Amino acid sequence: MYLSSILDVYIREIVAQTINSTQDMSFVLYTLYQLPDLPQGCILHSDQGSVYTSYAYQKSVKEKGITVSMSRKGTPTDNSN
């Protein structure tokens, strides 16, 4: 099982989440579409997995007015904070 979740670090709450048996584009896009309207300047941090670097995901994030932030390649500890 895969969990895709988005944590609002300001309020320390999960604001969107999806569980699925496969990690594909529809899985991560569904999580993204669950986000409420966000204020300008929000940043979404992820790793550099293929679903997060795909054109469809990058386009969807930008359409929501979100800035993308990604960990460095081969450095999973970037996401541990």
N, CA, C and O atoms as a Maestro MAE file, in Angstrom:
{
 s_m_m2io_version
 :::
 2.0.0
}

f_m_ct {
 s_m_title
 :::
 protein
 m_atom[324] {
  # First column is atom index #
  i_m_mmod_type
  r_m_x_coord
  r_m_y_coord
  r_m_z_coord
  i_m_residue_number
  s_m_chain_name
  s_m_pdb_residue_name
  s_m_pdb_atom_name
  i_m_atomic_number
  :::
  1 25 0.834 -1.189 0.000 1 A "MET " " N  " 7
  2 3 0.000 0.000 0.000 1 A "MET " " CA " 6
  3 2 0.874 1.246 0.000 1 A "MET " " C  " 6
  4 15 1.942 1.271 0.611 1 A "MET " " O  " 8
  5 25 0.411 2.264 -0.686 2 A "TYR " " N  " 7
  6 3 1.103 3.547 -0.763 2 A "TYR " " CA " 6
  7 2 0.241 4.628 -0.138 2 A "TYR " " C  " 6
  8 15 -0.981 4.637 -0.289 2 A "TYR " " O  " 8
  9 25 0.892 5.529 0.558 3 A "LEU " " N  " 7
  10 3 0.214 6.677 1.152 3 A "LEU " " CA " 6
  11 2 0.782 7.932 0.525 3 A "LEU " " C  " 6
  12 15 1.995 8.146 0.528 3 A "LEU " " O  " 8
  13 25 -0.083 8.748 -0.004 4 A "SER " " N  " 7
  14 3 0.295 10.060 -0.503 4 A "SER " " CA " 6
  15 2 -0.408 11.068 0.398 4 A "SER " " C  " 6
  16 15 -1.637 11.101 0.464 4 A "SER " " O  " 8
  17 25 0.371 11.883 1.085 5 A "SER " " N  " 7
  18 3 -0.241 12.845 1.998 5 A "SER " " CA " 6
  19 2 0.463 14.188 1.882 5 A "SER " " C  " 6
  20 15 1.635 14.270 1.512 5 A "SER " " O  " 8
  21 25 -0.276 15.229 2.206 6 A "ILE " " N  " 7
  22 3 0.283 16.580 2.208 6 A "ILE " " CA " 6
  23 2 0.058 17.150 3.599 6 A "ILE " " C  " 6
  24 15 -1.069 17.263 4.080 6 A "ILE " " O  " 8
  25 25 1.177 17.507 4.230 7 A "LEU " " N  " 7
  26 3 1.161 18.049 5.586 7 A "LEU " " CA " 6
  27 2 1.314 19.562 5.526 7 A "LEU " " C  " 6
  28 15 2.240 20.076 4.900 7 A "LEU " " O  " 8
  29 25 0.413 20.260 6.172 8 A "ASP " " N  " 7
  30 3 0.558 21.712 6.336 8 A "ASP " " CA " 6
  31 2 1.431 21.909 7.571 8 A "ASP " " C  " 6
  32 15 0.972 21.701 8.694 8 A "ASP " " O  " 8
  33 25 2.676 22.304 7.373 9 A "VAL " " N  " 7
  34 3 3.597 22.410 8.499 9 A "VAL " " CA " 6
  35 2 3.283 23.600 9.400 9 A "VAL " " C  " 6
  36 15 3.758 23.654 10.535 9 A "VAL " " O  " 8
  37 25 2.492 24.552 8.912 10 A "TYR " " N  " 7
  38 3 2.117 25.692 9.753 10 A "TYR " " CA " 6
  39 2 1.129 25.266 10.827 10 A "TYR " " C  " 6
  40 15 1.299 25.590 12.003 10 A "TYR " " O  " 8
  41 25 0.089 24.531 10.414 11 A "ILE " " N  " 7
  42 3 -0.914 24.089 11.390 11 A "ILE " " CA " 6
  43 2 -0.663 22.658 11.872 11 A "ILE " " C  " 6
  44 15 -1.367 22.158 12.749 11 A "ILE " " O  " 8
  45 25 0.351 22.005 11.288 12 A "ARG " " N  " 7
  46 3 0.742 20.640 11.656 12 A "ARG " " CA " 6
  47 2 -0.403 19.636 11.523 12 A "ARG " " C  " 6
  48 15 -0.652 18.822 12.412 12 A "ARG " " O  " 8
  49 25 -1.090 19.722 10.379 13 A "GLU " " N  " 7
  50 3 -2.185 18.797 10.085 13 A "GLU " " CA " 6
  51 2 -2.059 18.289 8.656 13 A "GLU " " C  " 6
  52 15 -1.572 18.994 7.772 13 A "GLU " " O  " 8
  53 25 -2.506 17.052 8.446 14 A "ILE " " N  " 7
  54 3 -2.601 16.499 7.103 14 A "ILE " " CA " 6
  55 2 -3.809 17.165 6.445 14 A "ILE " " C  " 6
  56 15 -4.921 17.103 6.970 14 A "ILE " " O  " 8
  57 25 -3.585 17.807 5.284 15 A "VAL " " N  " 7
  58 3 -4.675 18.515 4.613 15 A "VAL " " CA " 6
  59 2 -5.188 17.763 3.387 15 A "VAL " " C  " 6
  60 15 -6.228 18.121 2.835 15 A "VAL " " O  " 8
  61 25 -4.468 16.722 2.956 16 A "ALA " " N  " 7
  62 3 -4.905 15.873 1.846 16 A "ALA " " CA " 6
  63 2 -4.194 14.534 1.971 16 A "ALA " " C  " 6
  64 15 -3.031 14.466 2.370 16 A "ALA " " O  " 8
  65 25 -4.921 13.458 1.618 17 A "GLN " " N  " 7
  66 3 -4.300 12.133 1.699 17 A "GLN " " CA " 6
  67 2 -5.025 11.147 0.803 17 A "GLN " " C  " 6
  68 15 -6.227 11.260 0.564 17 A "GLN " " O  " 8
  69 25 -4.266 10.175 0.312 18 A "THR " " N  " 7
  70 3 -4.807 9.109 -0.518 18 A "THR " " CA " 6
  71 2 -4.028 7.839 -0.215 18 A "THR " " C  " 6
  72 15 -2.814 7.880 -0.015 18 A "THR " " O  " 8
  73 25 -4.723 6.722 -0.181 19 A "ILE " " N  " 7
  74 3 -4.096 5.408 -0.018 19 A "ILE " " CA " 6
  75 2 -4.478 4.576 -1.228 19 A "ILE " " C  " 6
  76 15 -5.637 4.560 -1.642 19 A "ILE " " O  " 8
  77 25 -3.474 3.870 -1.804 20 A "ASN " " N  " 7
  78 3 -3.737 3.062 -2.985 20 A "ASN " " CA " 6
  79 2 -2.731 1.917 -3.041 20 A "ASN " " C  " 6
  80 15 -1.692 1.957 -2.382 20 A "ASN " " O  " 8
  81 25 -3.048 0.911 -3.826 21 A "SER " " N  " 7
  82 3 -2.133 -0.231 -3.954 21 A "SER " " CA " 6
  83 2 -1.051 0.017 -4.998 21 A "SER " " C  " 6
  84 15 -0.080 -0.736 -5.063 21 A "SER " " O  " 8
  85 25 -1.198 1.058 -5.818 22 A "THR " " N  " 7
  86 3 -0.173 1.412 -6.793 22 A "THR " " CA " 6
  87 2 0.140 2.899 -6.703 22 A "THR " " C  " 6
  88 15 -0.713 3.714 -6.351 22 A "THR " " O  " 8
  89 25 1.378 3.228 -7.028 23 A "GLN " " N  " 7
  90 3 1.781 4.630 -7.053 23 A "GLN " " CA " 6
  91 2 1.862 5.054 -8.513 23 A "GLN " " C  " 6
  92 15 2.833 4.752 -9.206 23 A "GLN " " O  " 8
  93 25 0.830 5.756 -8.971 24 A "ASP " " N  " 7
  94 3 0.807 6.223 -10.351 24 A "ASP " " CA " 6
  95 2 0.336 7.672 -10.379 24 A "ASP " " C  " 6
  96 15 0.109 8.277 -9.331 24 A "ASP " " O  " 8
  97 25 0.191 8.221 -11.567 25 A "MET " " N  " 7
  98 3 -0.161 9.631 -11.699 25 A "MET " " CA " 6
  99 2 -1.515 9.953 -11.074 25 A "MET " " C  " 6
  100 15 -1.648 10.955 -10.372 25 A "MET " " O  " 8
  101 25 -2.508 9.124 -11.319 26 A "SER " " N  " 7
  102 3 -3.836 9.420 -10.774 26 A "SER " " CA " 6
  103 2 -3.808 9.429 -9.246 26 A "SER " " C  " 6
  104 15 -4.538 10.191 -8.612 26 A "SER " " O  " 8
  105 25 -2.984 8.600 -8.673 27 A "PHE " " N  " 7
  106 3 -2.839 8.515 -7.219 27 A "PHE " " CA " 6
  107 2 -2.353 9.836 -6.634 27 A "PHE " " C  " 6
  108 15 -2.970 10.365 -5.710 27 A "PHE " " O  " 8
  109 25 -1.255 10.375 -7.160 28 A "VAL " " N  " 7
  110 3 -0.715 11.613 -6.601 28 A "VAL " " CA " 6
  111 2 -1.530 12.828 -7.020 28 A "VAL " " C  " 6
  112 15 -1.640 13.786 -6.255 28 A "VAL " " O  " 8
  113 25 -2.102 12.807 -8.217 29 A "LEU " " N  " 7
  114 3 -2.935 13.935 -8.638 29 A "LEU " " CA " 6
  115 2 -4.207 14.028 -7.797 29 A "LEU " " C  " 6
  116 15 -4.673 15.125 -7.491 29 A "LEU " " O  " 8
  117 25 -4.764 12.886 -7.428 30 A "TYR " " N  " 7
  118 3 -5.957 12.898 -6.580 30 A "TYR " " CA " 6
  119 2 -5.653 13.560 -5.231 30 A "TYR " " C  " 6
  120 15 -6.472 14.319 -4.712 30 A "TYR " " O  " 8
  121 25 -4.500 13.279 -4.677 31 A "THR " " N  " 7
  122 3 -4.099 13.913 -3.421 31 A "THR " " CA " 6
  123 2 -3.988 15.426 -3.618 31 A "THR " " C  " 6
  124 15 -4.467 16.200 -2.789 31 A "THR " " O  " 8
  125 25 -3.372 15.832 -4.688 32 A "LEU " " N  " 7
  126 3 -3.203 17.251 -4.987 32 A "LEU " " CA " 6
  127 2 -4.554 17.946 -5.166 32 A "LEU " " C  " 6
  128 15 -4.742 19.063 -4.684 32 A "LEU " " O  " 8
  129 25 -5.481 17.302 -5.845 33 A "TYR " " N  " 7
  130 3 -6.792 17.902 -6.087 33 A "TYR " " CA " 6
  131 2 -7.603 18.071 -4.807 33 A "TYR " " C  " 6
  132 15 -8.533 18.877 -4.775 33 A "TYR " " O  " 8
  133 25 -7.273 17.335 -3.760 34 A "GLN " " N  " 7
  134 3 -7.985 17.458 -2.486 34 A "GLN " " CA " 6
  135 2 -7.641 18.735 -1.718 34 A "GLN " " C  " 6
  136 15 -8.355 19.129 -0.795 34 A "GLN " " O  " 8
  137 25 -6.542 19.373 -2.109 35 A "LEU " " N  " 7
  138 3 -6.106 20.565 -1.372 35 A "LEU " " CA " 6
  139 2 -7.158 21.661 -1.416 35 A "LEU " " C  " 6
  140 15 -7.760 21.906 -2.461 35 A "LEU " " O  " 8
  141 25 -7.380 22.317 -0.293 36 A "PRO " " N  " 7
  142 3 -8.277 23.476 -0.295 36 A "PRO " " CA " 6
  143 2 -7.601 24.639 -1.013 36 A "PRO " " C  " 6
  144 15 -6.428 24.552 -1.374 36 A "PRO " " O  " 8
  145 25 -8.334 25.717 -1.218 37 A "ASP " " N  " 7
  146 3 -7.709 26.911 -1.787 37 A "ASP " " CA " 6
  147 2 -6.594 27.364 -0.855 37 A "ASP " " C  " 6
  148 15 -6.770 27.452 0.360 37 A "ASP " " O  " 8
  149 25 -5.454 27.647 -1.450 38 A "LEU " " N  " 7
  150 3 -4.274 27.984 -0.656 38 A "LEU " " CA " 6
  151 2 -3.878 29.443 -0.877 38 A "LEU " " C  " 6
  152 15 -4.107 30.000 -1.951 38 A "LEU " " O  " 8
  153 25 -3.292 30.046 0.130 39 A "PRO " " N  " 7
  154 3 -2.795 31.416 -0.069 39 A "PRO " " CA " 6
  155 2 -1.583 31.414 -0.991 39 A "PRO " " C  " 6
  156 15 -0.916 30.391 -1.143 39 A "PRO " " O  " 8
  157 25 -1.301 32.541 -1.598 40 A "GLN " " N  " 7
  158 3 -0.139 32.672 -2.468 40 A "GLN " " CA " 6
  159 2 1.143 32.379 -1.684 40 A "GLN " " C  " 6
  160 15 1.219 32.638 -0.483 40 A "GLN " " O  " 8
  161 25 2.136 31.843 -2.370 41 A "GLY " " N  " 7
  162 3 3.434 31.612 -1.757 41 A "GLY " " CA " 6
  163 2 3.604 30.266 -1.087 41 A "GLY " " C  " 6
  164 15 4.618 30.040 -0.428 41 A "GLY " " O  " 8
  165 25 2.639 29.358 -1.233 42 A "CYS " " N  " 7
  166 3 2.782 28.035 -0.622 42 A "CYS " " CA " 6
  167 2 3.863 27.240 -1.348 42 A "CYS " " C  " 6
  168 15 4.065 27.392 -2.553 42 A "CYS " " O  " 8
  169 25 4.548 26.395 -0.597 43 A "ILE " " N  " 7
  170 3 5.614 25.558 -1.139 43 A "ILE " " CA " 6
  171 2 5.258 24.098 -0.865 43 A "ILE " " C  " 6
  172 15 4.873 23.743 0.249 43 A "ILE " " O  " 8
  173 25 5.388 23.267 -1.881 44 A "LEU " " N  " 7
  174 3 5.128 21.836 -1.745 44 A "LEU " " CA " 6
  175 2 6.441 21.103 -1.942 44 A "LEU " " C  " 6
  176 15 7.030 21.166 -3.021 44 A "LEU " " O  " 8
  177 25 6.913 20.401 -0.906 45 A "HIS " " N  " 7
  178 3 8.186 19.700 -0.949 45 A "HIS " " CA " 6
  179 2 7.956 18.205 -1.166 45 A "HIS " " C  " 6
  180 15 7.075 17.605 -0.550 45 A "HIS " " O  " 8
  181 25 8.754 17.617 -2.042 46 A "SER " " N  " 7
  182 3 8.672 16.176 -2.285 46 A "SER " " CA " 6
  183 2 10.053 15.660 -2.669 46 A "SER " " C  " 6
  184 15 11.019 16.417 -2.760 46 A "SER " " O  " 8
  185 25 10.117 14.348 -2.891 47 A "ASP " " N  " 7
  186 3 11.353 13.792 -3.433 47 A "ASP " " CA " 6
  187 2 11.309 13.927 -4.957 47 A "ASP " " C  " 6
  188 15 10.385 14.533 -5.499 47 A "ASP " " O  " 8
  189 25 12.289 13.374 -5.639 48 A "GLN " " N  " 7
  190 3 12.345 13.480 -7.094 48 A "GLN " " CA " 6
  191 2 11.842 12.222 -7.787 48 A "GLN " " C  " 6
  192 15 12.344 11.835 -8.843 48 A "GLN " " O  " 8
  193 25 10.851 11.596 -7.183 49 A "GLY " " N  " 7
  194 3 10.247 10.415 -7.793 49 A "GLY " " CA " 6
  195 2 9.613 10.752 -9.129 49 A "GLY " " C  " 6
  196 15 9.280 11.908 -9.393 49 A "GLY " " O  " 8
  197 25 9.447 9.739 -9.975 50 A "SER " " N  " 7
  198 3 8.958 9.967 -11.341 50 A "SER " " CA " 6
  199 2 7.581 10.609 -11.377 50 A "SER " " C  " 6
  200 15 7.305 11.399 -12.280 50 A "SER " " O  " 8
  201 25 6.709 10.297 -10.429 51 A "VAL " " N  " 7
  202 3 5.376 10.910 -10.445 51 A "VAL " " CA " 6
  203 2 5.440 12.394 -10.089 51 A "VAL " " C  " 6
  204 15 4.640 13.188 -10.585 51 A "VAL " " O  " 8
  205 25 6.388 12.768 -9.234 52 A "TYR " " N  " 7
  206 3 6.485 14.167 -8.805 52 A "TYR " " CA " 6
  207 2 7.244 15.042 -9.792 52 A "TYR " " C  " 6
  208 15 7.091 16.263 -9.783 52 A "TYR " " O  " 8
  209 25 8.061 14.429 -10.641 53 A "THR " " N  " 7
  210 3 8.790 15.193 -11.649 53 A "THR " " CA " 6
  211 2 8.098 15.174 -13.003 53 A "THR " " C  " 6
  212 15 8.571 15.807 -13.948 53 A "THR " " O  " 8
  213 25 6.982 14.455 -13.109 54 A "SER " " N  " 7
  214 3 6.261 14.355 -14.377 54 A "SER " " CA " 6
  215 2 5.660 15.694 -14.790 54 A "SER " " C  " 6
  216 15 5.391 16.559 -13.956 54 A "SER " " O  " 8
  217 25 5.461 15.840 -16.079 55 A "TYR " " N  " 7
  218 3 4.866 17.070 -16.617 55 A "TYR " " CA " 6
  219 2 3.475 17.314 -16.034 55 A "TYR " " C  " 6
  220 15 3.154 18.440 -15.652 55 A "TYR " " O  " 8
  221 25 2.647 16.268 -15.962 56 A "ALA " " N  " 7
  222 3 1.268 16.423 -15.480 56 A "ALA " " CA " 6
  223 2 1.235 16.921 -14.036 56 A "ALA " " C  " 6
  224 15 0.433 17.792 -13.698 56 A "ALA " " O  " 8
  225 25 2.089 16.380 -13.198 57 A "TYR " " N  " 7
  226 3 2.108 16.793 -11.794 57 A "TYR " " CA " 6
  227 2 2.626 18.218 -11.662 57 A "TYR " " C  " 6
  228 15 2.041 19.035 -10.949 57 A "TYR " " O  " 8
  229 25 3.730 18.515 -12.353 58 A "GLN " " N  " 7
  230 3 4.305 19.860 -12.287 58 A "GLN " " CA " 6
  231 2 3.305 20.905 -12.780 58 A "GLN " " C  " 6
  232 15 3.189 21.980 -12.192 58 A "GLN " " O  " 8
  233 25 2.591 20.595 -13.850 59 A "LYS " " N  " 7
  234 3 1.585 21.510 -14.385 59 A "LYS " " CA " 6
  235 2 0.455 21.732 -13.376 59 A "LYS " " C  " 6
  236 15 0.029 22.865 -13.155 59 A "LYS " " O  " 8
  237 25 -0.020 20.659 -12.773 60 A "SER " " N  " 7
  238 3 -1.113 20.758 -11.802 60 A "SER " " CA " 6
  239 2 -0.722 21.581 -10.580 60 A "SER " " C  " 6
  240 15 -1.519 22.373 -10.078 60 A "SER " " O  " 8
  241 25 0.502 21.393 -10.106 61 A "VAL " " N  " 7
  242 3 0.996 22.152 -8.951 61 A "VAL " " CA " 6
  243 2 1.052 23.641 -9.300 61 A "VAL " " C  " 6
  244 15 0.609 24.482 -8.518 61 A "VAL " " O  " 8
  245 25 1.591 23.957 -10.460 62 A "LYS " " N  " 7
  246 3 1.709 25.361 -10.873 62 A "LYS " " CA " 6
  247 2 0.347 26.003 -11.086 62 A "LYS " " C  " 6
  248 15 0.167 27.185 -10.791 62 A "LYS " " O  " 8
  249 25 -0.619 25.233 -11.597 63 A "GLU " " N  " 7
  250 3 -1.975 25.763 -11.787 63 A "GLU " " CA " 6
  251 2 -2.610 26.145 -10.459 63 A "GLU " " C  " 6
  252 15 -3.452 27.042 -10.406 63 A "GLU " " O  " 8
  253 25 -2.215 25.478 -9.398 64 A "LYS " " N  " 7
  254 3 -2.723 25.810 -8.071 64 A "LYS " " CA " 6
  255 2 -1.942 26.957 -7.430 64 A "LYS " " C  " 6
  256 15 -2.262 27.383 -6.321 64 A "LYS " " O  " 8
  257 25 -0.924 27.454 -8.123 65 A "GLY " " N  " 7
  258 3 -0.139 28.568 -7.603 65 A "GLY " " CA " 6
  259 2 0.849 28.170 -6.526 65 A "GLY " " C  " 6
  260 15 1.217 28.984 -5.680 65 A "GLY " " O  " 8
  261 25 1.279 26.921 -6.556 66 A "ILE " " N  " 7
  262 3 2.187 26.380 -5.554 66 A "ILE " " CA " 6
  263 2 3.607 26.339 -6.118 66 A "ILE " " C  " 6
  264 15 3.797 26.010 -7.289 66 A "ILE " " O  " 8
  265 25 4.592 26.667 -5.304 67 A "THR " " N  " 7
  266 3 5.999 26.558 -5.674 67 A "THR " " CA " 6
  267 2 6.491 25.155 -5.334 67 A "THR " " C  " 6
  268 15 6.229 24.649 -4.243 67 A "THR " " O  " 8
  269 25 7.204 24.527 -6.268 68 A "VAL " " N  " 7
  270 3 7.713 23.168 -6.069 68 A "VAL " " CA " 6
  271 2 9.095 23.218 -5.417 68 A "VAL " " C  " 6
  272 15 9.941 24.031 -5.791 68 A "VAL " " O  " 8
  273 25 9.309 22.347 -4.450 69 A "SER " " N  " 7
  274 3 10.606 22.170 -3.810 69 A "SER " " CA " 6
  275 2 10.878 20.674 -3.777 69 A "SER " " C  " 6
  276 15 10.005 19.887 -3.414 69 A "SER " " O  " 8
  277 25 12.082 20.286 -4.153 70 A "MET " " N  " 7
  278 3 12.420 18.858 -4.164 70 A "MET " " CA " 6
  279 2 13.744 18.614 -3.473 70 A "MET " " C  " 6
  280 15 14.631 19.467 -3.464 70 A "MET " " O  " 8
  281 25 13.857 17.421 -2.891 71 A "SER " " N  " 7
  282 3 15.107 17.019 -2.262 71 A "SER " " CA " 6
  283 2 16.174 16.811 -3.326 71 A "SER " " C  " 6
  284 15 15.869 16.676 -4.511 71 A "SER " " O  " 8
  285 25 17.410 16.787 -2.896 72 A "ARG " " N  " 7
  286 3 18.513 16.511 -3.815 72 A "ARG " " CA " 6
  287 2 18.500 15.038 -4.198 72 A "ARG " " C  " 6
  288 15 18.056 14.201 -3.413 72 A "ARG " " O  " 8
  289 25 18.972 14.715 -5.376 73 A "LYS " " N  " 7
  290 3 19.022 13.323 -5.822 73 A "LYS " " CA " 6
  291 2 19.874 12.493 -4.871 73 A "LYS " " C  " 6
  292 15 20.958 12.914 -4.468 73 A "LYS " " O  " 8
  293 25 19.375 11.311 -4.516 74 A "GLY " " N  " 7
  294 3 20.126 10.399 -3.679 74 A "GLY " " CA " 6
  295 2 20.284 10.849 -2.245 74 A "GLY " " C  " 6
  296 15 21.164 10.359 -1.538 74 A "GLY " " O  " 8
  297 25 19.445 11.778 -1.798 75 A "THR " " N  " 7
  298 3 19.553 12.301 -0.432 75 A "THR " " CA " 6
  299 2 18.174 12.262 0.238 75 A "THR " " C  " 6
  300 15 17.560 13.310 0.437 75 A "THR " " O  " 8
  301 25 17.688 11.085 0.583 76 A "PRO " " N  " 7
  302 3 16.354 10.980 1.176 76 A "PRO " " CA " 6
  303 2 16.238 11.677 2.533 76 A "PRO " " C  " 6
  304 15 15.130 11.981 2.976 76 A "PRO " " O  " 8
  305 25 17.363 11.932 3.195 77 A "THR " " N  " 7
  306 3 17.287 12.613 4.490 77 A "THR " " CA " 6
  307 2 16.836 14.061 4.350 77 A "THR " " C  " 6
  308 15 16.466 14.677 5.350 77 A "THR " " O  " 8
  309 25 16.854 14.628 3.138 78 A "ASP " " N  " 7
  310 3 16.321 15.973 2.929 78 A "ASP " " CA " 6
  311 2 14.866 16.043 3.332 78 A "ASP " " C  " 6
  312 15 14.390 17.099 3.750 78 A "ASP " " O  " 8
  313 25 14.147 14.931 3.214 79 A "ASN " " N  " 7
  314 3 12.711 14.902 3.500 79 A "ASN " " CA " 6
  315 2 12.407 14.526 4.945 79 A "ASN " " C  " 6
  316 15 11.236 14.412 5.306 79 A "ASN " " O  " 8
  317 25 13.399 14.334 5.762 80 A "SER " " N  " 7
  318 3 13.149 13.804 7.105 80 A "SER " " CA " 6
  319 2 12.734 14.856 8.117 80 A "SER " " C  " 6
  320 15 12.330 14.509 9.226 80 A "SER " " O  " 8
  321 25 12.821 16.107 7.774 81 A "ASN " " N  " 7
  322 3 12.472 17.166 8.737 81 A "ASN " " CA " 6
  323 2 11.017 17.320 8.873 81 A "ASN " " C  " 6
  324 15 10.555 18.165 9.640 81 A "ASN " " O  " 8
  :::
 }
 m_bond[323] {
  # First column is bond index #
  i_m_from
  i_m_to
  i_m_order
  :::
  1 1 2 1
  2 2 3 1
  3 3 4 2
  4 3 5 1
  5 5 6 1
  6 6 7 1
  7 7 8 2
  8 7 9 1
  9 9 10 1
  10 10 11 1
  11 11 12 2
  12 11 13 1
  13 13 14 1
  14 14 15 1
  15 15 16 2
  16 15 17 1
  17 17 18 1
  18 18 19 1
  19 19 20 2
  20 19 21 1
  21 21 22 1
  22 22 23 1
  23 23 24 2
  24 23 25 1
  25 25 26 1
  26 26 27 1
  27 27 28 2
  28 27 29 1
  29 29 30 1
  30 30 31 1
  31 31 32 2
  32 31 33 1
  33 33 34 1
  34 34 35 1
  35 35 36 2
  36 35 37 1
  37 37 38 1
  38 38 39 1
  39 39 40 2
  40 39 41 1
  41 41 42 1
  42 42 43 1
  43 43 44 2
  44 43 45 1
  45 45 46 1
  46 46 47 1
  47 47 48 2
  48 47 49 1
  49 49 50 1
  50 50 51 1
  51 51 52 2
  52 51 53 1
  53 53 54 1
  54 54 55 1
  55 55 56 2
  56 55 57 1
  57 57 58 1
  58 58 59 1
  59 59 60 2
  60 59 61 1
  61 61 62 1
  62 62 63 1
  63 63 64 2
  64 63 65 1
  65 65 66 1
  66 66 67 1
  67 67 68 2
  68 67 69 1
  69 69 70 1
  70 70 71 1
  71 71 72 2
  72 71 73 1
  73 73 74 1
  74 74 75 1
  75 75 76 2
  76 75 77 1
  77 77 78 1
  78 78 79 1
  79 79 80 2
  80 79 81 1
  81 81 82 1
  82 82 83 1
  83 83 84 2
  84 83 85 1
  85 85 86 1
  86 86 87 1
  87 87 88 2
  88 87 89 1
  89 89 90 1
  90 90 91 1
  91 91 92 2
  92 91 93 1
  93 93 94 1
  94 94 95 1
  95 95 96 2
  96 95 97 1
  97 97 98 1
  98 98 99 1
  99 99 100 2
  100 99 101 1
  101 101 102 1
  102 102 103 1
  103 103 104 2
  104 103 105 1
  105 105 106 1
  106 106 107 1
  107 107 108 2
  108 107 109 1
  109 109 110 1
  110 110 111 1
  111 111 112 2
  112 111 113 1
  113 113 114 1
  114 114 115 1
  115 115 116 2
  116 115 117 1
  117 117 118 1
  118 118 119 1
  119 119 120 2
  120 119 121 1
  121 121 122 1
  122 122 123 1
  123 123 124 2
  124 123 125 1
  125 125 126 1
  126 126 127 1
  127 127 128 2
  128 127 129 1
  129 129 130 1
  130 130 131 1
  131 131 132 2
  132 131 133 1
  133 133 134 1
  134 134 135 1
  135 135 136 2
  136 135 137 1
  137 137 138 1
  138 138 139 1
  139 139 140 2
  140 139 141 1
  141 141 142 1
  142 142 143 1
  143 143 144 2
  144 143 145 1
  145 145 146 1
  146 146 147 1
  147 147 148 2
  148 147 149 1
  149 149 150 1
  150 150 151 1
  151 151 152 2
  152 151 153 1
  153 153 154 1
  154 154 155 1
  155 155 156 2
  156 155 157 1
  157 157 158 1
  158 158 159 1
  159 159 160 2
  160 159 161 1
  161 161 162 1
  162 162 163 1
  163 163 164 2
  164 163 165 1
  165 165 166 1
  166 166 167 1
  167 167 168 2
  168 167 169 1
  169 169 170 1
  170 170 171 1
  171 171 172 2
  172 171 173 1
  173 173 174 1
  174 174 175 1
  175 175 176 2
  176 175 177 1
  177 177 178 1
  178 178 179 1
  179 179 180 2
  180 179 181 1
  181 181 182 1
  182 182 183 1
  183 183 184 2
  184 183 185 1
  185 185 186 1
  186 186 187 1
  187 187 188 2
  188 187 189 1
  189 189 190 1
  190 190 191 1
  191 191 192 2
  192 191 193 1
  193 193 194 1
  194 194 195 1
  195 195 196 2
  196 195 197 1
  197 197 198 1
  198 198 199 1
  199 199 200 2
  200 199 201 1
  201 201 202 1
  202 202 203 1
  203 203 204 2
  204 203 205 1
  205 205 206 1
  206 206 207 1
  207 207 208 2
  208 207 209 1
  209 209 210 1
  210 210 211 1
  211 211 212 2
  212 211 213 1
  213 213 214 1
  214 214 215 1
  215 215 216 2
  216 215 217 1
  217 217 218 1
  218 218 219 1
  219 219 220 2
  220 219 221 1
  221 221 222 1
  222 222 223 1
  223 223 224 2
  224 223 225 1
  225 225 226 1
  226 226 227 1
  227 227 228 2
  228 227 229 1
  229 229 230 1
  230 230 231 1
  231 231 232 2
  232 231 233 1
  233 233 234 1
  234 234 235 1
  235 235 236 2
  236 235 237 1
  237 237 238 1
  238 238 239 1
  239 239 240 2
  240 239 241 1
  241 241 242 1
  242 242 243 1
  243 243 244 2
  244 243 245 1
  245 245 246 1
  246 246 247 1
  247 247 248 2
  248 247 249 1
  249 249 250 1
  250 250 251 1
  251 251 252 2
  252 251 253 1
  253 253 254 1
  254 254 255 1
  255 255 256 2
  256 255 257 1
  257 257 258 1
  258 258 259 1
  259 259 260 2
  260 259 261 1
  261 261 262 1
  262 262 263 1
  263 263 264 2
  264 263 265 1
  265 265 266 1
  266 266 267 1
  267 267 268 2
  268 267 269 1
  269 269 270 1
  270 270 271 1
  271 271 272 2
  272 271 273 1
  273 273 274 1
  274 274 275 1
  275 275 276 2
  276 275 277 1
  277 277 278 1
  278 278 279 1
  279 279 280 2
  280 279 281 1
  281 281 282 1
  282 282 283 1
  283 283 284 2
  284 283 285 1
  285 285 286 1
  286 286 287 1
  287 287 288 2
  288 287 289 1
  289 289 290 1
  290 290 291 1
  291 291 292 2
  292 291 293 1
  293 293 294 1
  294 294 295 1
  295 295 296 2
  296 295 297 1
  297 297 298 1
  298 298 299 1
  299 299 300 2
  300 299 301 1
  301 301 302 1
  302 302 303 1
  303 303 304 2
  304 303 305 1
  305 305 306 1
  306 306 307 1
  307 307 308 2
  308 307 309 1
  309 309 310 1
  310 310 311 1
  311 311 312 2
  312 311 313 1
  313 313 314 1
  314 314 315 1
  315 315 316 2
  316 315 317 1
  317 317 318 1
  318 318 319 1
  319 319 320 2
  320 319 321 1
  321 321 322 1
  322 322 323 1
  323 323 324 2
  :::
 }
}
